Amino acid sequence: MPPLTHPYIPLVLIHGHPFDHTMWTPQIEAFSPTRRVIAPDLRGYGPHPAPAPALTRFADFTTDIEALLDDLDVETFVLAGLSMGGQIAMDCYGRFPERVRGLVLADTFPAAETPEGVRTREAMADRLLHEGMGGYADEVLERMVAPTADPQVKAHVHGMMTATDPASAAAALRARAQRPDYRALLTRVHVPTLVVVGADDTYTPVSDAEAMHAALPDSTLHVIDGAAHLPNLERPKEFNEILGEFLAHVG
């Protein structure tokens, strides 16, 4: 049989912290029949993370994504990221904009950390190394997803968080605390961009999404009701409809 081919541009999905590629399961299932979908586990994430050098810079994530796409012979693609994944997507666009045909920024924000934010992330990194992921996952679950979210979704999100290696999570928090400011970069994004946010997201509220939408030269903003920080899991039907319309526009 000839190899499977896809008629449309590949879709690259970058997960958030402290999750893994399975946070994109509804999107992988919806879009992989018609286009190549690439959803890697980031360095140090996933239930069985592959050995890799310790993360020291936020840009290490971008280096890994670029190397993976080179290995897979994926030259151009639509790039989507949620939360920390959205910040990695912005970093990728800054590194190799000529390869990105469309950008999806979900429940994320572009600004660098404030001094208070740096202290908060450093303190959380210390806590995760000392206590592990369980207590943190219990505390934040109903900020990650709305309290009314499906119990299976809650269990999935909690399971991803508790399966994450605390050392990897701590390293990512420290690197993320030192990430650059992407606000100026957004004004130079010259590909179609989809901005999505859960209406009840308290980590990256609707106001952050509105500011990104205003800064981007060619963007569409969608607010998904009944969702918090993970609308792609909480409201997969709505999220997939929005993403599908965007992908049909990009190609």
C-alpha positions as CSV (number, residue, x, y, z in Angstrom):
1,M,0.0,0.0,0.0
2,P,1.2,3.6,-0.7
3,P,2.1,5.6,2.4
4,L,-0.7,7.6,4.0
5,T,-0.8,11.2,2.8
6,H,-2.6,14.2,4.1
7,P,-4.0,16.9,1.9
8,Y,-3.6,19.8,4.3
9,I,-0.8,21.5,6.1
10,P,0.5,19.8,9.3
11,L,-0.7,20.9,12.7
12,V,1.8,21.1,15.6
13,L,0.3,21.1,19.1
14,I,2.4,22.2,22.1
15,H,1.1,21.3,25.5
16,G,1.1,23.4,28.7
17,H,2.5,22.9,32.1
18,P,2.4,20.5,33.9
19,F,0.7,18.3,31.3
20,D,1.7,16.1,28.4
21,H,0.7,15.6,24.8
22,T,-2.5,13.8,25.8
23,M,-4.1,17.1,26.8
24,W,-4.6,17.4,23.0
25,T,-6.4,14.1,22.6
26,P,-9.7,15.6,21.4
27,Q,-7.9,17.6,18.8
28,I,-5.6,14.7,17.7
29,E,-8.7,12.5,17.2
30,A,-10.6,15.3,15.4
31,F,-8.0,16.4,12.9
32,S,-5.6,13.5,12.3
33,P,-7.8,11.9,9.7
34,T,-7.3,14.9,7.4
35,R,-3.9,16.3,8.3
36,R,-0.7,15.3,9.9
37,V,-0.9,16.2,13.6
38,I,2.3,16.4,15.7
39,A,1.8,16.6,19.4
40,P,5.1,15.8,21.3
41,D,5.8,15.6,24.9
42,L,8.1,18.5,25.8
43,R,11.4,17.8,27.4
44,G,10.9,16.2,30.8
45,Y,7.2,15.8,30.4
46,G,5.0,12.8,29.9
47,P,4.7,9.6,31.9
48,H,8.0,8.2,30.5
49,P,10.1,11.2,29.5
50,A,13.0,10.4,27.2
51,P,16.5,11.1,28.6
52,A,17.5,14.6,27.6
53,P,19.8,17.3,28.9
54,A,18.3,19.3,31.8
55,L,16.3,22.3,30.8
56,T,18.2,25.4,31.6
57,R,16.7,28.1,29.2
58,F,13.1,28.6,28.1
59,A,14.5,28.6,24.5
60,D,15.5,25.0,25.0
61,F,11.9,24.0,24.3
62,T,12.1,25.9,21.0
63,T,15.3,24.1,20.1
64,D,13.7,20.8,20.7
65,I,10.6,21.6,18.7
66,E,12.7,22.8,15.7
67,A,14.9,19.7,15.9
68,L,11.8,17.4,16.0
69,L,10.2,19.1,13.0
70,D,13.5,18.9,11.1
71,D,13.8,15.2,11.9
72,L,10.2,14.7,10.7
73,D,10.8,16.6,7.5
74,V,8.0,19.1,8.3
75,E,8.9,22.3,6.7
76,T,5.8,24.5,7.2
77,F,2.9,24.0,9.6
78,V,0.2,25.6,11.8
79,L,1.6,26.0,15.3
80,A,-0.7,25.9,18.3
81,G,0.1,26.2,22.0
82,L,-1.8,26.5,25.2
83,S,-0.6,28.3,28.3
84,M,3.2,27.7,28.5
85,G,2.8,26.0,25.2
86,G,1.5,29.2,23.8
87,Q,4.6,31.0,25.0
88,I,6.8,28.3,23.4
89,A,4.8,28.9,20.2
90,M,5.6,32.6,20.4
91,D,9.3,31.8,20.9
92,C,9.2,29.4,17.9
93,Y,7.7,32.1,15.8
94,G,10.5,34.5,16.8
95,R,13.0,31.8,15.9
96,F,11.7,30.5,12.6
97,P,8.7,32.7,11.4
98,E,9.1,31.6,7.8
99,R,8.0,28.0,8.7
100,V,4.8,29.0,10.5
101,R,1.7,29.3,8.3
102,G,-0.7,30.0,11.1
103,L,-0.6,30.5,14.9
104,V,-3.0,29.4,17.6
105,L,-2.5,31.0,21.0
106,A,-4.8,29.5,23.7
107,D,-5.1,30.6,27.3
108,T,-1.7,32.2,27.3
109,F,0.0,35.7,27.7
110,P,3.1,37.3,26.1
111,A,4.6,39.4,28.9
112,A,7.7,38.6,30.7
113,E,7.4,37.7,34.4
114,T,7.2,40.5,36.9
115,P,9.7,40.4,39.9
116,E,6.8,39.0,42.0
117,G,6.1,36.4,39.3
118,V,9.7,35.3,39.3
119,R,9.6,34.8,43.0
120,T,6.4,32.9,42.8
121,R,7.7,30.5,40.2
122,E,11.0,30.0,42.0
123,A,9.1,29.3,45.3
124,M,6.8,26.8,43.5
125,A,9.8,25.1,41.9
126,D,11.3,24.6,45.4
127,R,7.9,23.3,46.7
128,L,7.5,20.8,44.0
129,L,11.0,19.4,44.5
130,H,10.3,19.1,48.3
131,E,6.7,17.9,48.2
132,G,6.1,16.3,44.8
133,M,3.2,17.1,42.5
134,G,0.2,15.7,44.5
135,G,-0.7,18.5,46.7
136,Y,-0.2,21.1,44.0
137,A,-2.4,19.1,41.6
138,D,-5.2,18.9,44.3
139,E,-5.0,22.7,44.9
140,V,-5.1,23.9,41.3
141,L,-7.3,21.3,39.6
142,E,-10.5,23.5,39.8
143,R,-8.5,26.5,38.4
144,M,-7.2,24.4,35.5
145,V,-10.7,23.3,34.7
146,A,-14.0,24.7,35.8
147,P,-15.6,23.2,38.8
148,T,-18.4,22.0,36.6
149,A,-16.1,20.2,34.2
150,D,-16.8,16.5,33.4
151,P,-15.4,14.2,36.1
152,Q,-13.4,12.3,33.4
153,V,-11.8,15.5,32.3
154,K,-10.9,16.4,35.8
155,A,-9.4,12.9,36.3
156,H,-7.4,13.2,33.1
157,V,-6.0,16.7,34.1
158,H,-5.2,15.5,37.6
159,G,-3.5,12.4,36.3
160,M,-1.3,14.4,33.9
161,M,-0.2,16.7,36.7
162,T,0.6,14.0,39.1
163,A,2.5,12.0,36.5
164,T,4.9,14.9,35.7
165,D,8.3,14.5,37.2
166,P,8.7,17.2,39.9
167,A,12.3,17.9,38.9
168,S,11.2,18.5,35.3
169,A,8.3,20.7,36.4
170,A,10.7,22.7,38.7
171,A,13.2,23.2,35.9
172,A,10.5,24.4,33.5
173,L,9.2,26.9,36.2
174,R,12.7,28.3,36.7
175,A,13.3,28.6,32.9
176,R,9.8,30.1,32.3
177,A,10.5,32.7,35.0
178,Q,13.3,34.1,32.9
179,R,11.5,34.0,29.5
180,P,11.6,37.1,27.3
181,D,8.8,39.5,26.7
182,Y,6.9,38.6,23.5
183,R,4.6,41.6,23.3
184,A,6.7,43.4,20.6
185,L,7.0,40.2,18.7
186,L,3.2,39.9,18.4
187,T,3.0,43.1,16.5
188,R,5.3,41.5,13.9
189,V,3.3,38.3,13.4
190,H,2.2,38.4,9.8
191,V,0.3,35.1,9.6
192,P,-3.3,34.5,10.6
193,T,-3.6,34.0,14.3
194,L,-6.4,32.4,16.4
195,V,-6.6,33.6,20.0
196,V,-8.8,31.4,22.2
197,V,-9.5,31.6,26.0
198,G,-11.9,30.1,28.5
199,A,-14.3,32.6,29.8
200,D,-13.6,31.5,33.4
201,D,-9.8,31.3,33.1
202,T,-8.1,33.0,36.1
203,Y,-4.5,32.2,35.1
204,T,-4.7,33.9,31.7
205,P,-8.0,35.9,31.8
206,V,-10.0,37.2,28.9
207,S,-8.3,40.6,29.2
208,D,-5.0,39.0,28.3
209,A,-6.5,37.4,25.2
210,E,-8.1,40.7,24.2
211,A,-4.7,42.5,24.5
212,M,-3.0,39.9,22.3
213,H,-5.8,40.1,19.8
214,A,-5.4,43.9,19.7
215,A,-1.6,43.6,19.2
216,L,-1.7,41.0,16.5
217,P,-2.0,42.3,12.9
218,D,-4.3,39.5,11.7
219,S,-6.1,37.7,14.5
220,T,-9.5,36.3,15.5
221,L,-10.5,36.1,19.1
222,H,-12.9,33.5,20.6
223,V,-14.0,33.2,24.2
224,I,-15.4,29.8,25.2
225,D,-18.1,29.9,27.8
226,G,-18.1,27.3,30.6
227,A,-14.4,26.7,30.4
228,A,-11.4,27.7,32.5
229,H,-7.7,27.2,31.6
230,L,-8.2,24.1,29.3
231,P,-11.1,24.8,27.0
232,N,-9.8,22.3,24.4
233,L,-10.5,19.6,27.0
234,E,-13.5,21.2,28.8
235,R,-15.4,22.2,25.7
236,P,-13.8,20.1,22.9
237,K,-16.7,20.4,20.5
238,E,-16.7,24.2,20.6
239,F,-12.9,24.3,20.6
240,N,-12.7,22.0,17.6
241,E,-15.3,23.9,15.6
242,I,-13.3,27.1,16.2
243,L,-10.0,25.5,15.3
244,G,-11.5,23.7,12.3
245,E,-12.7,27.0,10.9
246,F,-9.3,28.5,11.4
247,L,-7.5,25.6,9.8
248,A,-9.9,25.7,6.8
249,H,-8.9,29.4,6.3
250,V,-5.2,28.7,6.6
251,G,-5.1,25.6,4.5
